[in-house]
Amino acid sequence: MSARLRLLAVDDEQPALEDLARLLRASPAVSEVVCAAGGDEALRLLSGRTFDGLFLDVRMPSLDGLELAGVLRRFARPPPIVFVSAHEQAAVPAFELRALDYLVKPVGRHRLEVAVARVAEAAGNGLRPAAAHEEPMDESDIVPLDNPRGGGTRLLHRGEILYLQSHGDYVRVVSVHGRYLLRGRLSELEGRWHGEGFVRVHRRYMANLNRAVEVRPMLNGTAAIVFGDGSEVPVARRQLPELRRRLGRP
């Protein structure tokens, strides 16, 4: 039988910490939950003990969750980190720190079990996420997005994205599952996602060539990229040479 997990739960608000610890202890995959009332206490515990996973609040006085995660990256074997926060705004920097998951308070039992299973898998205990019919997400390919329907944060595989559209201070993300918003600029994503199949095809658009099914020439010397669902994005004339190069066409 696989070993059960020893977890560290960190939150500066005592009621929230008690609720989180109670939910974690109710999981059959968990053997022990140690609590820390802040980042400083958590760092002391992590320096002297080994934990299979860390469930970490983001906003805390003194050493906050993101700062603690940054310190832990210097450890030889840092524990998998799951952020637990009432604030969605920290999701992007959290995943940039290679967080395994990001939970938005109040956390439901099923959602917590999915995170626990991901921690177990990362720790090598062989447990699978609760949604066992789905492949686990590689955290480096997870894109946390604002969900316009009812709030919350949608976690999306980058490969499921069709294209990106500049939308003021946000980027509209069009995927096979729907449309979402990502705070930031298209130019920022262009540099980071260039090697992942995404190419800037227009001042306002970046397309995932791995999802494209056709490049359709237009009468005015431009083109359009067409996707499997029938949607399409324009290709600016000045972007055509780069697109042809990426496609291996003269």
Secondary structure, 3 states (H helix, E strand, C coil): CCCCEEEEEECCCHHHHHHHHHHHHCCCCEEEEEEECCHHHHHHHHHHCCCCEEEEECCCCCCCHHHHHHHHCCCCCCCCEEEEECCCCCHHHHHHCCCCEEEECCCCHHHHHHHHHHHHHHCCCCCCCCCCCCCCCCHHHEEEEECCCCCCEEEEEHHHEEEEEEECCEEEEEECCCEEEEECCHHHHHHHHHHHCEEEEECCEEEECCCEEEEEECCCCCEEEEECCCCEEEECHHHHHHHHHHHCCC
